[in-house]
Amino acid sequence: MHGRVTKERGAAKFHKCEHCGLEAQDWAYDHLDMNEKRELAYGVFSRDITHYIPLCKKCHAKFDRKGEKKDRAIGYLEAMLEVKTHNDL
């Protein structure tokens, strides 16, 4: 997906980091897509390139740590909902 973002929007290094304003190095998924996808090999991502933001390495690492916490919480809630639904049958 990052390759498609780069193809459509250019290399991240030609953009400023969304968080600190320094030169960006990476495209990062913003975790805001209501139709986000989950795959074991890739984790959580979006097929919509507008949900990717340019970030420097430092901000990307911080942002990913926050996103991982959110993803774990969502995964836990989805698992609990699945158990509840299964027990209600």
C-alpha positions as CSV (number, residue, x, y, z in Angstrom):
1,M,0.0,0.0,0.0
2,H,2.8,2.4,0.8
3,G,4.1,2.0,-2.7
4,R,0.8,3.1,-4.1
5,V,0.8,6.1,-1.9
6,T,4.3,7.0,-3.0
7,K,3.3,6.5,-6.7
8,E,0.2,8.8,-6.3
9,R,1.5,11.4,-3.9
10,G,5.3,11.3,-4.3
11,A,8.0,10.2,-1.9
12,A,7.3,11.2,1.7
13,K,10.7,13.0,1.8
14,F,9.2,15.7,-0.4
15,H,6.7,16.5,2.3
16,K,6.9,17.9,5.8
17,C,6.1,15.7,8.8
18,E,2.5,16.2,9.8
19,H,3.4,16.3,13.5
20,C,6.7,18.3,13.8
21,G,7.2,20.0,10.4
22,L,10.6,18.4,9.7
23,E,11.3,16.5,6.5
24,A,9.2,13.3,6.4
25,Q,10.7,9.9,5.6
26,D,7.6,7.6,5.7
27,W,4.0,7.4,4.8
28,A,1.9,6.3,7.8
29,Y,-1.6,5.1,8.0
30,D,-3.7,7.6,10.1
31,H,-6.0,4.9,11.7
32,L,-9.1,7.0,10.8
33,D,-10.6,5.0,7.9
34,M,-14.0,3.6,8.9
35,N,-13.4,0.9,6.3
36,E,-9.9,-0.1,7.4
37,K,-8.6,-3.5,6.7
38,R,-6.8,-6.1,8.9
39,E,-4.5,-8.8,7.7
40,L,-2.1,-10.9,9.7
41,A,0.8,-10.2,7.3
42,Y,0.2,-6.4,7.2
43,G,-1.6,-5.4,10.3
44,V,-4.2,-2.6,10.1
45,F,-4.2,-0.5,6.9
46,S,-6.4,1.4,4.5
47,R,-6.8,1.1,0.8
48,D,-7.7,4.8,0.6
49,I,-4.4,6.8,0.0
50,T,-5.9,9.9,1.6
51,H,-5.6,8.1,5.0
52,Y,-1.8,8.2,4.8
53,I,0.2,11.1,6.3
54,P,3.9,12.0,5.9
55,L,5.9,11.5,9.1
56,C,9.6,11.7,10.1
57,K,11.1,8.6,11.7
58,K,10.8,9.9,15.3
59,C,7.1,10.9,14.9
60,H,6.3,7.7,13.0
61,A,7.7,5.6,15.8
62,K,5.6,7.5,18.4
63,F,2.5,7.4,16.2
64,D,2.8,3.7,15.6
65,R,3.1,3.0,19.4
66,K,-0.2,4.9,19.9
67,G,-1.8,3.1,17.0
68,E,-0.8,-0.3,18.2
69,K,-2.4,0.4,21.6
70,K,-5.6,1.4,19.8
71,D,-5.5,-1.6,17.6
72,R,-5.0,-4.0,20.6
73,A,-8.0,-2.3,22.3
74,I,-10.2,-2.7,19.3
75,G,-9.1,-6.3,18.8
76,Y,-9.9,-7.0,22.4
77,L,-13.4,-5.4,22.1
78,E,-14.1,-7.3,18.8
79,A,-13.1,-10.6,20.5
80,M,-15.3,-9.9,23.5
81,L,-18.2,-9.1,21.2
82,E,-17.7,-12.3,19.3
83,V,-17.7,-14.3,22.5
84,K,-20.8,-12.6,23.7
85,T,-22.5,-13.1,20.4
86,H,-21.5,-16.8,20.4
87,N,-22.8,-17.3,24.0
88,D,-26.1,-15.7,23.1
89,L,-26.8,-18.4,20.4
